[in-house]
Amino acid sequence: MSGARQRRSGCARFAWLAAVLASGCAHYAPAPAARPPAATVPAGLEGLADFARRRVATLLWGAEQLTLTQAIAPDGSLRTGFKFSPRGEFGYGKATAVDARGYFLTAAHCVRREPVYLIWTEDAGGIPRSQLLRARVVFQGEAAGTGTDLAVLRVGRQVGPVFAWGEVPPVGTPVASVGQDSAPAGNYGIAMDLLGGRLLGQSAHPEAAPPRVTLFHTALIQRGDSGGPVLDFAGRLLAINVAYATGEESFGAAIRVHATAHRPDLAWLGGVIEADWRRHPG
């Protein structure tokens, strides 16, 4: 089979625990005709991965009785996982820190059902420490059709550091996504890696609610990566990943050909955050 397939969401949905290992959160959209060669993150930018990880949380929606677990991996690193009681539909994705007062951006399809939790990791004396934070949905866009697939979340404490926004660069510029790494399945998507690619193009949607710019890029995400950031190589936030598209199949598996990200109107986003802060200060 060839040609673009359906939109695939990077936010996973599951009916029971075993499905966690096979799914995540993403969407599918038509693939652009041109596809520049993929870029890798240069050796001199290894620090960008750590920079990005400290500003991205793992998101879980619909999970009950959620608790964190930690274990030492074979390589000596500390692995964080989670346990929960599945009761109906649930899933996971990413959330991107955009305001130190506790605000995050994610994909709207990653907050289908309450409760919504973020696993947020900070350095404590050089040792990563993960915390489970309950998130409130401040705004949720339209995940289906031509809607803006973005949601604004707030947790009940300040967070830091957060991303600064950058300008959308020219087509062909190297970009990066934060996605799942190749950690053991028991890590359930909490471990993150930096994925390199190039910007394919953009389209403005001023009529959307809220207004947005859609970016297409080859820093390919997978299920579980929706809600994570698209960055330039200076670490500036460009957009939020919401989807990926597939093309021809190879050995029975569809090949991912590009990812889709939504960039909100920044004046609109600032207004939403400030209005919520005024209603619920501190």
ABEGO torsion letter per residue (X at the ends): XBEBBBBBBABBBBABAAAAAABBBBBBBBBBABBBBBBBBBAAAAAAAAAAAAABBBBBBGBBGBBBBBBBBAAGBBBBBBBBBBBEBBBBBBBBBABAAGBBBBBAAAAABOBBBBBBBBBBGGBBBBBBBBBBBABBBBABEABBBBBBBBBABBBOBBBBBBBBBBBGBBBBBBBBBABBAAAGGABBBBBBBBBAEBBBBAABOBBBBBBBBABBBBBGABGBBBBBAAGBBABBBABBBBBBBBGGBBBBABBBBBBBBAAAAAAAAAAAAAABBX
